[in-house]
Amino acid sequence: MPGFQPPLDLERFLLLDPRVAPFFTHGEAAFFIARDASGQLLGRISAQFDRLAPADRAGTGHFGCLDAVDDPAVVAGLIAAARRWHAERGRHRIEGPFTYSINEEVGTQITGQDRGDMVLMPWHPPYLGAHVEAAGLVPVKDLLAYSVPLAQGAQWRGVRFAQLPEGSPIKVRQLDLGNLAGEAAIMTELYNASWRDNWGFIPLAAAELTTLLRVIRPILKPAHAVFLEHDRRAVAFAFIMPNGYELFRGFRGRLLPFNWARLMWRIFTHRFAAKRVTLLGVRTDLRDTILGARLPIVAIARLIAANPEPAEIEMSWILDDNLRMRRIIEGAGGTISKRYRVYADPEPTGEGP
């Protein structure tokens, strides 16, 4: 299907295998596959629960890894399997898709499939959302991906608050590739402080971000993160990831027998056409101040200026009701390129029979 690029089998193994995936240090999951009478694969789904979830979310379970043929009965059967697994564990409302949580791949893609793949963003055929709703789930939140062409990137310099005031004590530095675990700890702390009150928040685990940075270490550069510091302490950051899917297009998910050699060659020679602004954060005590509102915008502006190579920068994802951030991005030349939707069981009405 146009726009679809299968991930590497190895990458999915590292994500899904409980023996190696960091998620399973703080979560549990089950995986289900649908087949027809002849054994033909029809679809898949996961059911999972993150023990880092806030206490008020204990009755809600997540589903994810959803994919299926164009058949509403198959999708309904998969969702029913996930719902049963959660119900057996005392969770009577499901929400998703998430793979595995809001900190990874989120939502069912509704529009923009033809725009192609993007790292850590899901891809789904256009029919899937309708089948999820036919199975009884209702939309609860839309997430947006914005495209900022390189030619528009310079507009960030003109965004209000995108520059530090003259004489500011804030210093700027880039990613320290020799201390990825330490950098991951800083980013995790600032990210969790910034987004803890947002819809669906589950804390990001430092071990998961450390694993991600180490996996993509061959394509990481210092310019892929910008840290703003005061008195040598990080107060804000922004992180951008090259679109790793570009490295293994045409591989059909496989490295053997010879694609591994092609991958190594591309790692050393490829110039990325797109990168994604993935993480933002600001220090807790600054979060609700004028300075705290300004620092992430400054970090993004510095990040874009430090990454002039791609033809396109994707900023994703953005909650559709985060009007402040949307206005900032649109004012800097960004346009909506993709839309993703999260579904859930309807909320109980509280009415009697």
C-alpha positions as CSV (number, residue, x, y, z in Angstrom):
1,M,0.0,0.0,0.0
2,P,1.4,3.4,-0.9
3,G,3.3,5.0,2.0
4,F,3.8,1.8,4.0
5,Q,7.3,0.8,5.0
6,P,7.7,-2.3,7.1
7,P,10.0,-1.9,10.1
8,L,13.0,-4.1,10.6
9,D,12.2,-7.5,12.1
10,L,15.1,-7.0,14.5
11,E,13.6,-3.7,15.7
12,R,10.2,-5.4,16.4
13,F,12.0,-8.2,18.2
14,L,13.7,-5.6,20.5
15,L,10.4,-3.9,21.1
16,L,8.2,-7.0,21.7
17,D,10.3,-9.7,23.3
18,P,9.9,-9.6,27.1
19,R,13.4,-10.8,27.6
20,V,14.9,-7.7,26.1
21,A,12.3,-4.9,25.8
22,P,12.6,-2.3,28.6
23,F,8.8,-1.9,28.9
24,F,8.6,-5.3,30.7
25,T,10.6,-4.0,33.6
26,H,7.5,-1.9,34.6
27,G,4.7,-3.4,32.5
28,E,2.9,-6.5,31.3
29,A,1.5,-7.5,28.0
30,A,-0.2,-10.2,26.0
31,F,-0.3,-10.7,22.2
32,F,-3.0,-12.1,20.1
33,I,-3.2,-13.1,16.4
34,A,-6.3,-13.8,14.3
35,R,-6.2,-16.5,11.6
36,D,-8.9,-18.0,9.3
37,A,-9.8,-21.6,9.2
38,S,-6.8,-22.3,6.8
39,G,-4.3,-20.7,9.1
40,Q,-4.0,-17.5,7.1
41,L,-2.9,-14.5,9.2
42,L,-5.7,-11.9,9.4
43,G,-4.6,-9.5,12.2
44,R,-2.9,-8.9,15.5
45,I,-3.3,-6.9,18.7
46,S,-1.6,-6.5,22.1
47,A,-3.1,-5.9,25.5
48,Q,-0.8,-4.2,28.0
49,F,-0.7,-2.3,31.3
50,D,2.1,0.0,32.5
51,R,2.6,-0.1,36.2
52,L,4.0,3.5,36.0
53,A,0.5,4.7,35.1
54,P,-1.1,7.1,37.6
55,A,-3.4,5.6,40.2
56,D,-6.5,7.1,38.7
57,R,-5.8,5.1,35.5
58,A,-5.6,1.7,37.2
59,G,-9.0,0.7,35.8
60,T,-8.0,1.4,32.2
61,G,-6.0,-1.0,30.1
62,H,-4.2,-0.2,26.9
63,F,-4.2,-2.1,23.6
64,G,-1.8,-1.7,20.7
65,C,0.2,-3.3,17.9
66,L,-3.1,-3.2,16.0
67,D,-3.2,-4.2,12.4
68,A,-5.7,-6.3,10.3
69,V,-7.2,-7.0,7.0
70,D,-10.1,-4.9,5.8
71,D,-12.7,-6.8,7.7
72,P,-14.6,-5.2,10.7
73,A,-15.3,-8.6,12.2
74,V,-11.6,-9.4,12.5
75,V,-10.9,-6.0,14.2
76,A,-13.8,-6.5,16.5
77,G,-12.5,-10.0,17.5
78,L,-9.1,-8.7,18.2
79,I,-10.4,-5.8,20.4
80,A,-12.6,-8.3,22.2
81,A,-9.6,-10.4,23.0
82,A,-7.7,-7.4,24.4
83,R,-10.8,-6.4,26.4
84,R,-11.2,-9.9,27.9
85,W,-7.5,-10.0,28.9
86,H,-7.9,-6.7,30.8
87,A,-11.2,-7.7,32.3
88,E,-9.7,-10.8,33.8
89,R,-7.3,-8.5,35.6
90,G,-9.9,-6.1,36.9
91,R,-9.6,-3.4,34.2
92,H,-13.0,-2.8,32.5
93,R,-12.2,0.0,30.1
94,I,-9.7,-0.2,27.3
95,E,-8.0,2.6,25.4
96,G,-5.6,2.7,22.4
97,P,-3.8,1.9,20.3
98,F,-0.5,2.5,22.1
99,T,2.7,0.5,21.5
100,Y,3.1,0.3,24.4
101,S,2.3,3.6,26.0
102,I,1.8,7.3,25.2
103,N,5.6,7.6,25.1
104,E,6.0,5.4,22.0
105,E,3.8,4.8,19.0
106,V,0.3,6.3,19.6
107,G,-3.0,6.3,17.8
108,T,-4.5,5.0,14.6
109,Q,-3.4,6.9,11.6
110,I,-6.5,8.6,10.1
111,T,-4.9,10.8,7.4
112,G,-1.5,11.3,5.7
113,Q,-0.8,7.7,4.9
114,D,0.7,8.7,1.5
115,R,3.2,10.9,3.3
116,G,5.1,7.7,4.2
117,D,6.8,6.5,7.3
118,M,8.3,8.4,10.3
119,V,10.4,7.0,13.1
120,L,8.4,6.1,16.2
121,M,5.1,7.0,14.5
122,P,2.6,4.3,13.5
123,W,1.2,3.7,10.0
124,H,-2.2,2.3,9.4
125,P,-4.4,1.7,6.3
126,P,-7.3,4.2,6.0
127,Y,-10.0,1.7,6.8
128,L,-8.7,0.7,10.2
129,G,-10.2,3.6,12.2
130,A,-13.7,3.0,11.0
131,H,-13.4,-0.7,12.0
132,V,-12.3,0.3,15.5
133,E,-15.3,2.5,15.9
134,A,-17.6,-0.3,14.5
135,A,-16.2,-2.5,17.3
136,G,-17.7,-0.1,19.9
137,L,-14.9,2.2,20.7
138,V,-15.3,6.0,20.5
139,P,-12.7,8.6,19.6
140,V,-11.2,10.3,22.7
141,K,-8.3,12.3,21.3
142,D,-6.7,13.4,18.0
143,L,-2.9,13.8,17.7
144,L,-1.4,15.9,14.9
145,A,1.9,15.7,13.0
146,Y,3.2,19.0,11.5
147,S,5.5,19.3,8.5
148,V,7.9,22.2,8.5
149,P,9.8,22.4,5.2
150,L,13.5,23.4,5.6
151,A,12.7,26.6,3.7
152,Q,10.3,27.5,6.4
153,G,12.5,26.5,9.3
154,A,14.2,30.0,9.4
155,Q,10.8,31.4,10.4
156,W,11.4,30.1,13.9
157,R,13.8,32.9,14.4
158,G,10.9,35.3,13.9
159,V,8.6,33.6,16.4
160,R,8.0,35.6,19.5
161,F,10.1,34.4,22.4
162,A,12.3,32.3,20.0
163,Q,15.5,34.2,21.0
164,L,17.1,34.5,24.4
165,P,17.1,38.1,25.8
166,E,20.3,40.0,25.5
167,G,22.6,39.3,28.5
168,S,20.7,36.1,29.4
169,P,22.5,33.8,31.8
170,I,21.2,30.8,29.8
171,K,23.9,28.8,28.0
172,V,23.3,26.4,25.1
173,R,25.0,23.1,24.6
174,Q,24.5,20.0,22.4
175,L,24.2,16.2,23.0
176,D,27.1,14.5,24.7
177,L,27.5,11.3,22.7
178,G,29.9,9.9,25.3
179,N,27.4,10.0,28.1
180,L,24.1,8.8,26.6
181,A,22.8,7.4,29.9
182,G,23.4,10.7,31.7
183,E,21.8,12.7,28.9
184,A,18.8,10.3,28.9
185,A,18.4,10.9,32.6
186,I,18.3,14.7,32.1
187,M,15.9,14.4,29.2
188,T,13.6,12.1,31.1
189,E,13.5,14.3,34.2
190,L,12.6,17.4,32.1
191,Y,10.2,15.6,29.9
192,N,8.2,14.2,32.8
193,A,8.2,17.5,34.6
194,S,6.8,19.2,31.5
195,W,4.0,16.8,30.5
196,R,2.9,15.3,33.8
197,D,-0.5,17.2,33.6
198,N,-1.2,16.4,30.0
199,W,-3.8,14.0,28.8
200,G,-2.9,10.4,29.1
201,F,0.5,11.1,30.7
202,I,2.6,8.1,31.9
203,P,6.1,8.8,33.0
204,L,8.9,8.1,30.6
205,A,11.4,5.7,32.0
206,A,15.1,6.7,31.7
207,A,16.0,3.1,30.9
208,E,13.8,3.1,27.8
209,L,15.2,6.4,26.5
210,T,18.8,5.2,27.2
211,T,18.1,2.0,25.2
212,L,16.7,4.0,22.3
213,L,19.7,6.4,22.2
214,R,22.1,3.4,22.2
215,V,20.2,1.6,19.5
216,I,20.3,4.7,17.2
217,R,23.8,5.7,18.3
218,P,25.3,5.0,14.8
219,I,23.2,7.8,13.3
220,L,23.2,10.2,16.3
221,K,25.1,13.5,16.1
222,P,25.7,16.1,18.8
223,A,23.3,18.5,17.0
224,H,20.4,16.2,17.5
225,A,19.7,17.6,20.9
226,V,19.9,21.1,22.4
227,F,20.1,21.7,26.1
228,L,19.6,25.1,27.7
229,E,21.5,25.4,31.0
230,H,21.6,27.9,33.9
231,D,24.4,27.6,36.4
232,R,25.5,24.4,34.6
233,R,22.1,22.8,35.3
234,A,19.8,21.9,32.4
235,V,16.5,23.8,32.4
236,A,15.1,22.8,29.0
237,F,15.9,20.7,26.0
238,A,14.7,19.6,22.6
239,F,15.6,16.4,20.8
240,I,15.3,15.5,17.1
241,M,15.6,12.1,15.5
242,P,16.6,11.3,11.9
243,N,14.0,9.3,10.2
244,G,15.7,5.9,10.5
245,Y,13.1,4.3,8.2
246,E,15.0,5.9,5.3
247,L,18.0,3.5,6.0
248,F,16.1,0.3,5.3
249,R,13.6,1.1,2.6
250,G,13.3,-1.8,0.2
251,F,14.5,-4.3,2.8
252,R,11.0,-5.8,3.5
253,G,12.0,-5.9,7.2
254,R,14.9,-8.2,6.7
255,L,18.7,-7.7,7.2
256,L,19.7,-11.2,5.9
257,P,21.3,-12.3,3.8
258,F,22.8,-9.1,2.4
259,N,20.7,-6.2,3.5
260,W,22.9,-5.7,6.6
261,A,25.8,-4.7,4.3
262,R,23.5,-2.2,2.5
263,L,22.4,-0.8,5.9
264,M,26.0,-0.2,7.0
265,W,26.8,1.6,3.8
266,R,23.7,3.8,4.1
267,I,24.5,4.6,7.8
268,F,27.8,6.1,6.6
269,T,26.7,7.8,3.4
270,H,22.9,8.6,3.7
271,R,21.7,12.2,4.0
272,F,18.3,12.2,5.7
273,A,15.4,13.8,3.9
274,A,13.4,14.1,7.1
275,K,13.9,14.4,10.9
276,R,11.3,14.4,13.7
277,V,11.3,16.7,16.7
278,T,10.5,14.0,19.3
279,L,11.0,15.2,22.8
280,L,10.7,18.6,24.6
281,G,11.0,19.4,28.3
282,V,11.5,22.2,30.8
283,R,12.5,22.2,34.5
284,T,9.6,21.7,37.0
285,D,9.9,25.0,38.9
286,L,10.0,27.0,35.6
287,R,7.1,25.2,33.9
288,D,4.4,27.7,34.7
289,T,6.5,30.8,34.4
290,I,7.0,33.2,31.4
291,L,10.6,32.0,31.1
292,G,9.4,28.4,31.2
293,A,7.0,29.0,28.4
294,R,9.8,30.6,26.4
295,L,12.6,28.1,26.8
296,P,11.1,25.2,24.8
297,I,10.5,27.6,21.8
298,V,14.1,28.8,22.1
299,A,15.3,25.2,22.2
300,I,13.3,24.2,19.1
301,A,14.7,27.3,17.2
302,R,18.3,26.3,18.1
303,L,17.6,22.7,17.2
304,I,16.2,23.6,13.8
305,A,19.1,25.9,13.1
306,A,21.6,23.1,14.0
307,N,20.0,20.7,11.6
308,P,19.9,22.3,8.2
309,E,20.3,19.0,6.2
310,P,16.7,17.6,6.0
311,A,14.3,18.9,3.4
312,E,11.5,18.5,6.0
313,I,11.2,18.5,9.8
314,E,8.2,16.8,11.4
315,M,6.9,18.0,14.7
316,S,4.9,15.2,16.2
317,W,2.9,14.6,17.9
318,I,0.8,17.6,19.0
319,L,-2.6,17.3,20.8
320,D,-5.2,18.8,18.6
321,D,-6.5,20.9,21.5
322,N,-3.1,22.3,22.3
323,L,-3.9,25.5,20.6
324,R,-1.0,27.5,21.9
325,M,1.6,25.1,20.5
326,R,-0.4,24.7,17.2
327,R,-0.4,28.5,16.7
328,I,3.3,28.7,17.3
329,I,4.1,25.9,14.8
330,E,1.7,27.3,12.2
331,G,3.1,30.7,12.7
332,A,6.5,29.3,11.8
333,G,5.3,27.7,8.6
334,G,4.2,24.3,9.8
335,T,1.2,22.6,8.2
336,I,-0.7,19.5,9.4
337,S,0.5,16.5,7.5
338,K,-0.9,13.6,9.4
339,R,-3.6,12.9,12.0
340,Y,-3.8,10.0,14.5
341,R,-6.7,9.0,16.7
342,V,-7.0,7.3,20.1
343,Y,-10.1,5.3,20.9
344,A,-11.6,4.0,24.1
345,D,-14.7,2.3,25.6
346,P,-17.3,5.0,26.2
347,E,-17.2,6.4,29.7
348,P,-19.9,5.0,32.1
349,T,-22.8,7.4,32.3
350,G,-23.5,6.7,36.0
351,E,-27.1,6.1,35.3
352,G,-28.9,3.1,36.6
353,P,-30.6,0.4,34.5
